[in-house]
Amino acid sequence: MRGARVAVSLGLAACLAGQVPTIRVPVRLVSLPTLVFSGENRLVPGLQTGDFRVFDNGRPQSFTLDTTSTPVSVAVAVQVNQDVREYVPFIARVGSVLDALVAGEAGETAVLSYGADVDTIKPFGAGDVRAALAKISAHGRQARMIDAGLGAIAMLKERQVAHSRVLLFIGQPMDHGSESNMEALRQQAERENVAVYAVTLPEFNKAFVSDTFYLQGLSSQSDRGGFKAGVDLGKLIPTIGRSGAAQAATDPFSILTAATGGMQFHIRKQRELESALAAMGVSLRSAYVLSFTPGGTEEGYHNVSVEVNVPGAKAYTRPGYWLQ
């Protein structure tokens, strides 16, 4: 809604050096979730098809605008080894937030846990998210994050075509013990049009346990001190696709979120996990979905852009896709 602000700060995933987020589409239909912000960094609602222009490699395209809210299928992969043992009690209490603010009334949620094993603790279409998360416990040292991601994508592939596919990691950006590798996970996420989001938990430090908090932003190396609480979503959106030192980030979560157009939320206070999930829900449901069929036949990477006919407003979307 116009004027809506998110009272938390979020870190957006840094792009890989020399690369841009991509979507690999097996059919000739390109979907561009697009956020629009006013000059005051407020979400702009109520736009129609005539308010947008879409360009593919600089050429204007005919497109459709989905004016209905797209349901979301969210697969949540939660780290449960000893490295996050202090956070498990807080993660266990966010089931209702995941259901209400991330998946939403029309969406659906599945939950996997990963440590030495990858377990589906709540499949799509059955069970209760709150009850599933309430049962998690920390044990062992392994963290099979990659295997958990591949398992989540396999579940998302079976959901309705009309649903947006989202994989959400809650844990630390590391993998210990997976049988697969990062390249396989990244390619599978791109191939199945899965947007990867991550809530990153820092190494536990008692100094962070206080009544004040901030969510660390990684838009550039100079932002390592973190954004203050209260920074709205709009002020951070311009960091999507920004070139520079931030693109050198190579941790697994940054790689995945950059490659799929997702976001990464770095928390510095565990109780603010709920605030990060709320911000994620706002971003998912605030996007206009523009779709077009490419008019050319050239294979390879295509640069795309979206312009909006609202004075002072800016549109933010993925910078490209792969046609093959």
C-alpha positions, 0 to 999 in steps of 0.5 A: 500500500502507498505509504506502507513502510517496513520498520526493519532493515534488511540486507539485499543479496550482493551480486556475484562479481561480473555477473547478474542474476539470471532466470533460465526459462524452459519455455518462451515466457518471461516473468518479471516480478517488479517492485515500484517505489515513489521518489519518497521510497514508498511502495506505489500501488494500483498501477495498470498495464499502461503504466509500464514499459518492458524492454528486452535487449533494448527492444520494447515488448508487448506484455501482460500484467497479472492484476491478481495476487499470485499465491506463494509456495514456500519451502523453508529449510532450517539449520538445526546443528549445534552451531545454531543451538542458541537460536533454535528456541526462537526459530521454533516460535515463528510458525504463525509468522511464516504462515500469515506473513510469508505464505499468506492466506492463499499460499502454502508452506513446507518445512525441512530441517537439516543437520547431519540429516535432511528431514521433511518435518512438514510437507505441503498440504499436510500438518501444521507449521507451528507444530512442526517447528516446535519439535526441532532441536539442535544436534551434531556438527554437520549442516547439509544445506545444499542437500536440503536446498535440492530437496526443497526444490524437488518439493516445489517442482510438484506445486501448482504452476500458477504459484510462485516458488520460494525457497527460504533458508534460516541458518548460517551461510555454510555447508558441511556434509552435503553429497551435492555441490553449490553449482548443482543447487544454483542451476536447479534453482534457476532451472525451476524458477525458484527464488531463494531467500535467506535469513542469516544467523550470525555466530552466537555472541552474547553481546548481541542479546539486548533490547536494541537491534539492527539488521545488517545490510550488505549492499556494499563493503562500507555498510558492514556496520549495519543499517539502523532499525527503521530504514524502510524497504525502499531505501535498500531496493536500489542495491539490487544489481549494484556493481562494485565491491559488494558483488565479491560476496561468495558465501552460499546464501549470497550466491543463491539469492543473487542468482535467483533474484531473492533477498538475504536478511542478516539479523543481529538479534535473534528475536528480530527474526519475525521482523525479517520474515515480515519484511520478506512477506511485504516484498513478495506481495508488493510485486507487479508480475509482468510477463512477455514472450520474447520476440527474437530467436537469439539464444543466450543471456538477455538484458531486460528492463522495466520503466514506469510512467509515474513521475519520480518513481522507479521500478526494480526487477531482475536484470535479465534471463536466459533463452535457450 
